[in-house]
Amino acid sequence: MNVAEVQTYNGWSNHETWLVNLWMTNDERYYAELCEIVESGDSLDDQAEALEAFIRSEYDGESSSIWADLINDSLGEVNWHEIVEMNQD
């Protein structure tokens, strides 16, 4: 595969985005939070920022470790805008 080619996963921009959306739409507490965010009436930018802030707040691990680096790197790949756009009514 050419490095310039865009990789997608199950119709989403990447695996990380798909995985966050999967959890947000299949866990009752996460889904309630997602609904609150997308129904807020805020701009898509603000909704995407709110979703990212919520997910990052769920991680309470060490601030400096291999696990923190891996998690933060993966979260940096998530297309937060795509998730909020795809979950609009």
Secondary structure, DSSP 8 states (H G I E B T S, - for coil): --TTS---BTTBSSHHHHHHHHHHHHSHHHHHHHHHHHTS---HHHHHHHHHHHHHHH--S-SSSHHHHHHHHHHHH--HHHHHHHT--
